[in-house]
Amino acid sequence: MKHILIITYILCFFCFACKKDKTAPVVPPVVNLCDSINPVSFINDIDPILNANNCYACHSSIAPIFSDYSSVFDWRDPILKSIQHDPSFRPMPENGSKLPDSLINKVQCWIESGAPNN
């Protein structure tokens, strides 16, 4: 009888002790888009995007007026939503194709970094 109890105990031990390892699943790290783009400069990145896409030319006489860093800074969020073609904003550039994501991402990262005047 003693042997049966010992064998039963050993079998129970192996049945319950050999459960699948319950380690936490591997979660890929969150990659922030701006980590690969920053630092974004107004002078070297944003200003050329606005110039190349006629933002300054169109908005020199049509509201909102863009002429320099201050005016772009004041309108930074609507500018981003417009170039993203957010349905609640008028898509820009007007009568033009949507800007490439790489340029939109630069504007977004510039804004997320505090829209510095650099």
N, C-alpha and C positions, 0 to 999 in steps of 0.2 A: 504494500500500500504506500509505503514511504517512497518507493521508487516511482510510482505512478504520479504522486504529488510533485516530485522533483521534475520529472519529465514534462508534466503539465505546466509547471512554473516556467521552465526553460522555453517551451513552445510559445507560451503567452508573451514572455519577454521578447522573443524574436519577432513575433507577429506585431506587437505594438511599438517596439523600439526601432523598427526598420521603416518607419513612415518616410514618405518623400520629404526631402529637405525643403523647408519652408523659408528659404531666403527671399528677400525682397527682389522683385523683378528689376532688371537693369533699365533705368529710364535714361534716354538720351539727354544730354545737356541742352538747355534752352539756349539757342543762339540768337543773339540780338542782331538784327540786320545792320544796325549802325556800328557795331563793333568792327565790321570789316570795311566800313566807309569812312568813319571819323578819323581825323578831324575834318569837318567840312568848313570851308572858308567862304564868306560872303563874296569877297573880291575875286577869289580864284575859281569858285564853283558856281555860286548862285547868280551873281551878276552876269557871267557869260551865258548861263541858261536863259535868263530873262532877255538879254540882248539878242541872242541867236534865234529866239522864237518871237521876236517883235513885240514883246510885252511893253517895253519902254516906248516904242514907236506908237503903238495903239493907245496906250494909257498915258500919253503925254497930254492928250486933250479930252479923253473920254474917262469918266469916273469909273473906278477909282484911279486917281492919278498916281503913277509911279515915276519917280525921278531920281531917287537916291535910296540909300540904306533905310533912312527913317520911314519913308513912305512904304517901302516893301515890308519893313518890320511891322508897321501898323496893320497891314493887310495880310500877314503871313499865313494865318489859318485859312481864310477864304481862298488865297492863292493856291494853297495845297489842295483843298477840296475841289477847286475848279480844274486843276491839272490832273487830279485823280479821276475826273469825270463823275464825281459824287452826284447822284441824281437830285439832291437838294440844292445844287449850285449850277450855275451856267458853265458848261464845259469850255475849257480853254486849252490851247489857243482857238479862238473863234474861227469857224470854218476851216479848221485844220485838223490834222490827225492828233490823236493822243500822244503825248510825249512818251519816249521809251521809259520803261520802269526804272532803269538805272538813273535817269535824271530825276524822276519823281522821288526815288529813294533818297537822292542827295538832298533835295528840298526838305523832305520829311526829317532826315537826320539832322539837318541844320536847325530846324525848328525844335526838335527834341533835345538838342544840345543847348538850347536857350537862345537860338538865333543870334549868335555873336556878330559883332561888327569887326570882322577880322579879314 
